[in-house]
Amino acid sequence: MTAEDTAEAGVDEAEVVQTAVEAAEDVIFSRYRRTELRDIDVAVTFEDGVLEVDVYLDAPEDSAQVADDAALAARSAVDDLFSSK
């Protein structure tokens, strides 16, 4: 997907990034209370039609699985965004 394809779909890059971040955070905060998280970093870029999502958690138990789930949810939310336009 190119920047032109993104524009034609009626979606701007900022909207893509915001959608992905919100979806990732929703997963994380549904699994952990804020007080359980020692550190969280959700990094999302969308350039030239390529979505990159990196999630880092410093949290107890299964944080790697939750980070993976959050990244998948972010990608899925962006897919839904494009399919709804």
TIDO-282037 format. One record per residue: x, y, z of N, C-alpha, C, O in turn. Coordinates in steps of 0.02 Angstrom, whole numbers, padded with zeros to 5 digits, always signed. Example, Ala and Ser with C-alpha at 12.3 -4.5 7.8 and 13.67 -1.06 7.14 Angstrom:
REM residues 2
+00660-00284+00390+00615-00225+00390+00660-00165+00390+00712-00166+00423;+00642-00112+00354+00684-00053+00357+00645+00002+00394+00670+00057+00402;
REM end
This chain:
REM residues 85
+00042-00058+00000+00000+00000+00000+00045+00062+00000+00093+00066+00038;+00028+00108-00042+00067+00170-00048+00031+00226-00011-00026+00218+00012;+00065+00282-00005+00033+00341+00026-00028+00362-00014-00078+00384+00015;-00024+00355-00080-00082+00372-00122-00141+00325-00108-00198+00348-00105;-00126+00261-00098-00180+00213-00081-00212+00232-00015-00273+00226-00007;-00171+00253+00033-00197+00273+00098-00243+00333+00090-00297+00335+00119;-00221+00382+00052-00261+00442+00041-00326+00425+00005-00379+00451+00022;-00322+00382-00045-00382+00362-00082-00431+00325-00037-00492+00329-00049;-00406+00291+00013-00450+00255+00059-00483+00303+00109-00526+00283+00148;-00462+00366+00108-00491+00415+00153-00463+00411+00224-00496+00432+00272;-00403+00385+00230-00371+00377+00295-00304+00412+00294-00265+00403+00246;-00290+00452+00345-00224+00482+00347-00179+00443+00395-00202+00404+00436;-00114+00455+00389-00065+00416+00427-00075+00425+00502-00066+00378+00541;-00092+00485+00524-00102+00498+00596-00160+00456+00623-00157+00431+00678;-00213+00450+00583-00270+00409+00603-00251+00336+00609-00275+00302+00655;-00210+00312+00564-00187+00242+00567-00147+00230+00631-00159+00182+00667;-00100+00275+00645-00059+00267+00704-00101+00270+00768-00093+00228+00812;-00146+00318+00772-00188+00326+00831-00233+00265+00841-00241+00242+00898;-00261+00238+00788-00302+00178+00792-00262+00119+00819-00286+00083+00863;-00202+00110+00794-00160+00055+00816-00140+00062+00889-00143+00013+00927;-00121+00122+00909-00100+00133+00979-00159+00119+01027-00151+00086+01078;-00217+00145+01010-00276+00136+01053-00293+00062+01060-00309+00039+01115;-00290+00025+01006-00306-00047+01008-00256-00085+01052-00275-00127+01092;-00192-00069+01044-00140-00102+01084-00150-00086+01158-00147-00131+01200;-00161-00023+01173-00171-00004+01243-00233-00035+01273-00233-00054+01332;-00286-00042+01234-00347-00074+01258-00333-00146+01280-00357-00167+01333;-00294-00182+01241-00277-00251+01260-00235-00252+01324-00249-00290+01370;-00185-00210+01326-00141-00208+01384-00180-00192+01448-00173-00226+01498;-00220-00138+01445-00256-00117+01506-00315-00161+01522-00344-00156+01576;-00335-00205+01477-00386-00254+01494-00356-00314+01531-00392-00351+01565;-00291-00322+01526-00258-00379+01559-00222-00360+01623-00212-00402+01667;-00202-00297+01629-00164-00274+01687-00195-00210+01715-00221-00168+01678;-00192-00204+01781-00207-00139+01812-00146-00095+01801-00090-00120+01796;-00157-00031+01797-00102+00016+01786-00048+00009+01839+00011+00018+01824;-00067-00007+01899-00018-00013+01953+00027-00074+01945+00081-00077+01975;+00006-00123+01905+00047-00183+01894+00101-00171+01841+00150-00208+01839;+00093-00120+01801+00140-00106+01746+00196-00061+01771+00185-00005+01794;+00257-00088+01765+00315-00048+01784+00337-00003+01726+00363+00052+01737;+00327-00026+01665+00344+00013+01605+00304-00014+01546+00291-00074+01541;+00286+00031+01502+00249+00013+01442+00272+00059+01385+00281+00119+01395;+00282+00030+01328+00300+00069+01269+00265+00039+01208+00278-00019+01190;+00223+00078+01177+00190+00057+01115+00214+00105+01061+00199+00164+01061;+00253+00078+01015+00281+00118+00960+00249+00096+00895+00252+00037+00877;+00219+00143+00860+00184+00128+00798+00208+00178+00745+00209+00238+00756;+00226+00150+00687+00241+00193+00629+00201+00167+00570+00187+00107+00565;+00184+00213+00526+00150+00195+00464+00179+00239+00410+00160+00298+00403;+00224+00211+00372+00258+00248+00319+00257+00207+00255+00269+00147+00255;+00241+00241+00201+00239+00209+00135+00195+00146+00135+00211+00097+00102;+00140+00150+00173+00093+00095+00175+00114+00036+00217+00082-00017+00215;+00169+00043+00255+00194-00012+00297+00181+00006+00370+00205+00057+00395;+00145-00038+00404+00130-00029+00475+00181-00068+00516+00191-00128+00505;+00212-00035+00564+00257-00068+00611+00231-00055+00681+00218+00002+00700;+00225-00108+00720+00200-00103+00788+00249-00140+00833+00263-00199+00823;+00275-00105+00883+00318-00135+00933+00288-00120+01001+00272-00062+01017;+00281-00172+01042+00253-00164+01108+00302-00193+01158+00323-00250+01152;+00319-00152+01208+00363-00175+01263+00325-00166+01328+00295-00114+01341;+00326-00218+01369+00295-00215+01435+00343-00240+01488+00378-00290+01478;+00345-00205+01543+00380-00229+01602+00324-00241+01652+00304-00195+01689;+00301-00302+01654+00244-00320+01695+00251-00393+01718+00290-00431+01689;+00214-00410+01769+00218-00479+01793+00183-00528+01746+00135-00510+01711;+00207-00589+01745+00173-00645+01712+00148-00633+01642+00109-00587+01629;+00171-00673+01597+00146-00675+01528+00149-00608+01491+00110-00597+01445;+00195-00565+01509+00198-00500+01476+00216-00506+01403+00194-00466+01362;+00256-00556+01385+00273-00566+01314+00211-00584+01273+00202-00560+01218;+00169-00626+01301+00107-00646+01266+00060-00587+01260+00029-00577+01208;+00054-00548+01312+00010-00489+01310+00037-00438+01259-00002-00408+01223;+00102-00429+01257+00132-00383+01208+00117-00407+01137+00100-00367+01094;+00124-00472+01125+00108-00500+01059+00034-00490+01042+00017-00471+00986;-00009-00504+01091-00081-00495+01080-00098-00422+01065-00140-00407+01023;-00065-00376+01100-00077-00304+01089-00055-00284+01019-00090-00246+00985;+00002-00309+00996+00025-00293+00928-00022-00321+00875-00037-00288+00826;-00046-00382+00887-00095-00411+00839-00160-00372+00838-00189-00361+00785;-00183-00350+00896-00244-00310+00899-00235-00244+00863-00281-00220+00830;-00176-00215+00869-00162-00152+00834-00166-00161+00758-00197-00121+00723;-00135-00215+00734-00137-00229+00661-00209-00242+00638-00230-00219+00585;-00245-00280+00678-00315-00296+00660-00358-00233+00659-00401-00226+00615;-00348-00188+00706-00387-00126+00708-00373-00083+00646-00419-00052+00620;-00311-00082+00624-00294-00045+00563-00326-00078+00502-00352-00044+00458;-00324-00144+00500-00358-00178+00445-00432-00160+00443-00460-00147+00390;-00464-00160+00503-00534-00143+00507-00546-00070+00485-00597-00055+00453;-00501-00027+00503-00506+00044+00484-00508+00050+00408-00550+00087+00381;-00463+00016+00374-00461+00020+00301-00521-00014+00269-00546+00009+00218;-00545-00068+00298-00601-00103+00267-00667-00066+00278-00715-00077+00242;-00669-00022+00328-00731+00015+00341-00735+00079+00300-00788+00111+00299;-00682+00098+00267-00682+00161+00228-00702+00148+00156-00705+00195+00116;
REM end
